[in-house]
Amino acid sequence: MLLNHFSYILLSVIQGLTEFLPISSSAHIIIFSKILNIIKNNNLQFFKVIIQLGSTLAIIIFFRKKIIKIIFNTINYKFFYQKKINILHIIISTLPVIFVGLIFYHIINTINNIQFIIYGLFFGGILLYFSEILQPKKYVINNINNISYINIFIIGCFQSLALLPGISRLGATLSISLLIGIKRVIATELCFIISIPVIFGANILEIYKNYSIITSNNIKIFFIGFLVSFIISLTIIKKFISIINNISLKWFTLYRLLIIILLLIFN
């Protein structure tokens, strides 16, 4: 039992460390759950949801001032017609994910095969590589308030790709944001903010559907997992965002290729 609890806590640490880099936290959770020989069951699926909520709460706290500003922008847009990023942008960005998620819900939930993860890691790596070399040399959009509804919809479409493990929500949305011509610092900030309703909404729905899984035997490890993921996420988010904004995305492509090679050798 102690070893099993340690394995679950280790997954919480991995979630916290990988959520803020374009390397796919979901892929790493699946890979390490297999390495740790954790049996795939309802407890594991529910645990993934709980630890992801821990990371999401950290994102909300870190970007709380930006989120409040978006809410006020929405009020100003309604009453004073000031065209700034507002809640409508966020809603539009979630529509493609909701559409794809509802149609392919049962298929997506069953994908945990290493082969699919390899495909996802490869495709996500290609996206990152080409976004780095093909992004405009001059930023077209260097202010978050200049992002159009069409731009945010396109970014939302790429966010739906991240429903497949290995691709990475951050990787997909950051790649297309750079190709559109959004300044990287702005793009990174935007990608995290639009991820909040998607992750939060999907995971709350999962909890609602499967809350009966919670028992007196597992509630403690669920709570510890949430807490560990939250604390690690909140501790490293600022540093990891700085890394994303200051190094070439080709390094993340290289990392993905190394993971793919290791999976092909040892799987």
C-alpha positions as CSV (number, residue, x, y, z in Angstrom):
1,M,0.0,0.0,0.0
2,L,2.9,2.4,0.9
3,L,4.6,1.7,-2.5
4,N,1.3,2.2,-4.3
5,H,0.8,5.6,-2.5
6,F,4.3,6.6,-3.4
7,S,3.7,5.8,-7.0
8,Y,0.6,8.0,-7.1
9,I,2.4,10.9,-5.4
10,L,5.2,10.6,-8.0
11,L,2.6,11.0,-10.7
12,S,1.5,14.2,-8.9
13,V,5.0,15.5,-9.1
14,I,5.3,14.6,-12.8
15,Q,2.0,16.4,-13.5
16,G,3.2,19.5,-11.7
17,L,6.6,19.5,-13.6
18,T,5.2,18.8,-17.1
19,E,2.1,20.9,-17.2
20,F,4.0,24.1,-18.0
21,L,6.2,22.9,-20.8
22,P,5.1,21.9,-24.3
23,I,5.9,18.2,-23.8
24,S,2.4,16.8,-22.9
25,S,1.8,16.1,-19.2
26,S,-0.9,13.5,-20.1
27,A,1.6,11.5,-22.1
28,H,4.1,11.6,-19.3
29,I,1.4,10.5,-16.8
30,I,0.5,7.5,-19.0
31,I,4.2,6.5,-19.6
32,F,5.1,6.7,-15.9
33,S,2.0,4.9,-14.8
34,K,3.1,2.0,-17.0
35,I,6.7,2.3,-15.7
36,L,5.4,2.2,-12.1
37,N,3.2,-0.7,-13.0
38,I,0.1,1.1,-11.8
39,I,-2.9,-0.9,-12.9
40,K,-5.2,1.1,-15.2
41,N,-8.5,1.4,-13.4
42,N,-11.1,3.9,-12.4
43,N,-9.0,5.1,-9.4
44,L,-6.1,5.9,-11.7
45,Q,-8.4,7.8,-14.2
46,F,-10.0,9.7,-11.4
47,F,-6.5,10.5,-9.9
48,K,-5.4,12.0,-13.2
49,V,-8.4,14.3,-13.1
50,I,-7.6,15.4,-9.5
51,I,-4.0,16.2,-10.1
52,Q,-4.7,18.1,-13.3
53,L,-7.1,20.2,-11.3
54,G,-4.2,21.0,-8.9
55,S,-2.2,22.4,-11.8
56,T,-5.3,24.3,-13.1
57,L,-5.8,26.0,-9.7
58,A,-2.1,27.1,-9.8
59,I,-2.7,28.6,-13.3
60,I,-5.8,30.5,-12.0
61,I,-3.9,31.9,-9.1
62,F,-0.8,32.9,-11.1
63,F,-2.9,34.7,-13.8
64,R,-5.6,36.0,-11.4
65,K,-4.9,39.7,-12.3
66,K,-5.1,39.0,-16.0
67,I,-8.4,37.0,-15.5
68,I,-9.9,39.8,-13.5
69,K,-8.9,42.3,-16.2
70,I,-10.6,40.1,-18.9
71,I,-13.8,40.2,-16.8
72,F,-13.6,44.0,-16.6
73,N,-12.9,44.2,-20.3
74,T,-16.1,42.2,-20.9
75,I,-18.1,44.7,-18.9
76,N,-16.4,47.6,-20.7
77,Y,-17.1,46.0,-24.0
78,K,-20.8,45.6,-23.2
79,F,-21.4,49.1,-21.9
80,F,-18.6,51.2,-23.5
81,Y,-17.8,49.2,-26.7
82,Q,-14.1,49.0,-25.9
83,K,-12.6,46.3,-28.1
84,K,-10.2,44.4,-25.8
85,I,-9.8,40.7,-25.0
86,N,-12.9,39.6,-23.1
87,I,-14.8,36.5,-22.0
88,L,-16.2,36.1,-25.5
89,H,-12.7,35.4,-26.8
90,I,-12.3,32.7,-24.1
91,I,-15.7,31.1,-25.0
92,I,-14.9,31.1,-28.7
93,S,-11.6,29.4,-28.0
94,T,-13.4,26.6,-26.1
95,L,-16.0,25.8,-28.8
96,P,-13.8,23.5,-31.0
97,V,-12.7,21.6,-27.9
98,I,-16.2,21.1,-26.7
99,F,-17.3,20.0,-30.2
100,V,-14.5,17.5,-30.7
101,G,-14.6,16.3,-27.1
102,L,-18.3,15.5,-27.1
103,I,-18.2,13.6,-30.4
104,F,-15.1,11.6,-29.6
105,Y,-15.4,11.4,-25.8
106,H,-15.4,7.6,-25.5
107,I,-12.6,7.2,-28.0
108,I,-10.4,9.8,-26.4
109,N,-10.9,8.3,-22.9
110,T,-9.6,4.9,-24.1
111,I,-6.4,6.1,-25.8
112,N,-3.5,5.2,-23.5
113,N,-1.6,3.0,-26.0
114,I,2.2,3.8,-26.2
115,Q,2.0,3.7,-30.0
116,F,-0.6,6.5,-30.0
117,I,1.5,8.5,-27.6
118,I,4.5,8.2,-29.9
119,Y,2.5,9.5,-32.8
120,G,1.3,12.4,-30.6
121,L,4.8,13.3,-29.4
122,F,6.1,13.2,-33.0
123,F,3.3,15.3,-34.4
124,G,3.5,17.8,-31.5
125,G,7.3,18.0,-32.0
126,I,6.9,18.8,-35.7
127,L,4.4,21.6,-34.8
128,L,6.9,23.1,-32.4
129,Y,9.8,22.8,-34.9
130,F,8.0,24.5,-37.8
131,S,6.4,27.2,-35.6
132,E,10.0,28.1,-34.5
133,I,11.4,28.4,-38.1
134,L,8.3,29.7,-39.9
135,Q,7.1,32.3,-37.4
136,P,7.1,35.9,-38.8
137,K,10.2,37.8,-38.0
138,K,8.1,40.8,-37.2
139,Y,5.3,40.3,-34.8
140,V,1.9,41.0,-36.3
141,I,0.2,41.0,-32.8
142,N,2.2,42.4,-29.9
143,N,-0.7,43.2,-27.6
144,I,-3.1,40.7,-26.2
145,N,-6.0,43.1,-26.9
146,N,-5.4,43.0,-30.6
147,I,-6.2,39.3,-30.9
148,S,-9.3,38.9,-33.2
149,Y,-12.1,36.5,-32.7
150,I,-11.0,34.6,-35.9
151,N,-7.5,34.3,-34.5
152,I,-8.8,32.9,-31.1
153,F,-11.0,30.5,-33.0
154,I,-8.1,29.1,-34.9
155,I,-6.1,28.8,-31.7
156,G,-9.0,27.0,-30.2
157,C,-9.1,24.5,-33.1
158,F,-5.5,23.6,-32.4
159,Q,-6.3,23.3,-28.7
160,S,-8.7,20.5,-29.6
161,L,-5.7,18.5,-31.0
162,A,-4.4,18.2,-27.4
163,L,-7.3,16.0,-26.5
164,L,-5.0,13.3,-27.8
165,P,-2.1,12.4,-25.4
166,G,1.3,13.4,-26.6
167,I,0.5,16.5,-28.6
168,S,0.3,18.9,-25.7
169,R,-2.3,21.7,-25.3
170,L,0.4,24.3,-24.7
171,G,2.5,23.0,-27.6
172,A,-0.4,23.1,-30.1
173,T,-1.8,26.5,-29.1
174,L,1.7,28.1,-28.8
175,S,2.7,26.8,-32.2
176,I,-0.3,28.2,-34.0
177,S,-0.1,31.4,-32.0
178,L,3.5,32.0,-33.2
179,L,2.6,31.2,-36.8
180,I,-0.3,33.7,-36.7
181,G,2.3,36.3,-35.6
182,I,1.5,36.7,-31.9
183,K,4.5,37.8,-29.8
184,R,5.7,34.8,-27.8
185,V,5.3,36.4,-24.4
186,I,1.7,37.3,-25.3
187,A,1.1,33.9,-26.9
188,T,2.3,31.9,-23.8
189,E,0.1,34.0,-21.5
190,L,-2.9,33.5,-23.8
191,C,-2.4,29.8,-24.2
192,F,-2.5,29.2,-20.4
193,I,-5.5,31.5,-19.9
194,I,-7.7,29.8,-22.6
195,S,-6.7,26.4,-21.2
196,I,-8.4,27.1,-17.8
197,P,-12.1,26.7,-18.8
198,V,-11.2,23.6,-21.0
199,I,-9.3,21.7,-18.3
200,F,-11.5,22.9,-15.4
201,G,-14.8,22.2,-17.2
202,A,-13.7,18.8,-18.5
203,N,-12.4,17.6,-15.1
204,I,-15.3,18.9,-13.1
205,L,-17.6,16.9,-15.5
206,E,-15.5,13.8,-14.9
207,I,-15.7,14.3,-11.2
208,Y,-19.5,14.7,-11.5
209,K,-19.8,11.5,-13.5
210,N,-17.5,9.4,-11.3
211,Y,-17.7,10.9,-7.8
212,S,-18.9,7.5,-6.5
213,I,-15.3,6.3,-6.9
214,I,-14.3,8.4,-3.9
215,T,-14.3,6.3,-0.8
216,S,-12.8,6.5,2.7
217,N,-9.9,4.3,1.4
218,N,-8.8,6.5,-1.4
219,I,-9.9,10.1,-0.5
220,K,-6.6,10.7,1.4
221,I,-4.4,9.9,-1.6
222,F,-6.6,11.9,-3.9
223,F,-6.3,14.9,-1.6
224,I,-2.5,14.5,-1.2
225,G,-2.2,14.1,-5.0
226,F,-4.1,17.4,-5.6
227,L,-2.0,19.2,-3.0
228,V,1.3,18.0,-4.3
229,S,0.4,18.9,-7.9
230,F,-0.9,22.3,-6.9
231,I,2.2,23.2,-4.7
232,I,4.7,22.1,-7.4
233,S,2.8,23.8,-10.1
234,L,2.5,27.1,-8.2
235,T,6.2,26.9,-7.3
236,I,7.6,26.4,-10.8
237,I,5.1,28.1,-13.1
238,K,6.9,31.4,-13.3
239,K,10.3,29.9,-14.0
240,F,8.9,27.5,-16.6
241,I,7.0,30.2,-18.4
242,S,10.3,32.2,-18.5
243,I,12.0,29.2,-20.0
244,I,9.4,28.9,-22.8
245,N,9.7,32.5,-23.6
246,N,13.5,32.6,-23.8
247,I,14.6,29.3,-25.5
248,S,14.1,27.9,-28.9
249,L,11.2,25.5,-29.2
250,K,13.5,23.2,-31.1
251,W,14.8,22.0,-27.8
252,F,11.4,20.7,-26.9
253,T,11.2,18.9,-30.3
254,L,14.6,17.3,-29.5
255,Y,13.3,16.2,-26.1
256,R,10.2,14.7,-27.7
257,L,12.4,12.7,-30.1
258,L,14.5,11.4,-27.3
259,I,11.4,10.2,-25.5
260,I,10.1,8.6,-28.7
261,I,13.5,6.7,-29.1
262,L,13.4,5.5,-25.5
263,L,9.8,4.3,-26.0
264,L,10.7,2.5,-29.2
265,I,13.6,0.8,-27.5
266,F,12.1,-0.2,-24.2
267,N,8.4,-0.6,-25.0
